[in-house]
Amino acid sequence: MENSENLFAALVYSLHMTALQQLGAVANPMSGHKERDLPQAMISIEMIDMLADKTIGHLSEFEATFLRQSVDQLHQLFDQATQ
């Protein structure tokens, strides 16, 4: 994997983990507690969606798959959290 793929994966992972924290799926590393902030989670998910839309046709297969799986998981978790 080349450096740009590593950097892209790190960016997506960072946004993904932030959204997971906001969904209450993982503990906040600062407090050690699971906290839920659904409006902020939606903003984080929308940022990843925007990144996916803006990079169509410009990603390696690995990057596209990683991004798609991240977006799909977050949408599923958000739907579960709002039911």
N, C-alpha and C positions, 0 to 999 in steps of 0.2 A: 504494500500500500504506500503510495507516495505521500509526501508531507501535506499537500493540499487536501487530500482525502482525510488524513488524520485531523487536520484543523477543522474541516467541515464537520466531521463526526463529533469532535469535541464541542463545537458550537451547538449542534442539534442536541447532543446529550445534556448540555448545560440547560438549554431551554426546556427539554423534556423533564429533567429532574426538578426544575423550578415549578413546572406545572404539576408534577406529582405531589410536591410539597403543598401546593395551593389546593389540591384536591383532597388533601388529608390522607393520601395513600402511603406516604412515607413521612417520618418525623423530620421536623425542622432541625437542622444540625446545630443551630444556635441555642434553641430551647430544649431540644430533646423530646418535644411533644408533637403529636400529630395535630395540625391546625388546618381548618378548612376556610378558604376564601374563594368561593366559586366565581365571583365577578373577576377577580385577578386571574384565576385559572383560565377563564374564557379568553382573556386578553393574551395570555401566554400561548394558548392553543391557536388563537388567531394569528399570532406572530409566526408560529411554525407553519401554519397553513399558507400564509403570505410568502414565506420563504420557499415553500414547495411550489407555489404558483409561479414565482419569479424566476425559478431555476429550471423550469421544465426544458428539457433538451440540452442542458448544460452540465449534467451530473454523470458521473460514472455509474455503472450498474450497482456497485456497492453503495454509493451515496444515495441513489434514488430509492433503493430498497430500505436502507436504514431510515431515511426520512419518512417514507410511506408507512413503515411499521410503527414509527414513533407517533405519527399523526393518528393512525388508526387506533392505537392503544389509548391515546389520550381522549379521543372522541368517545370511545366505548366507556372509559372510566367516568367521563363527565356525564354521559347519559345515565349511567348507574347512580351517580351522586345526586342527580336532579329528579330521580323518580320517586 
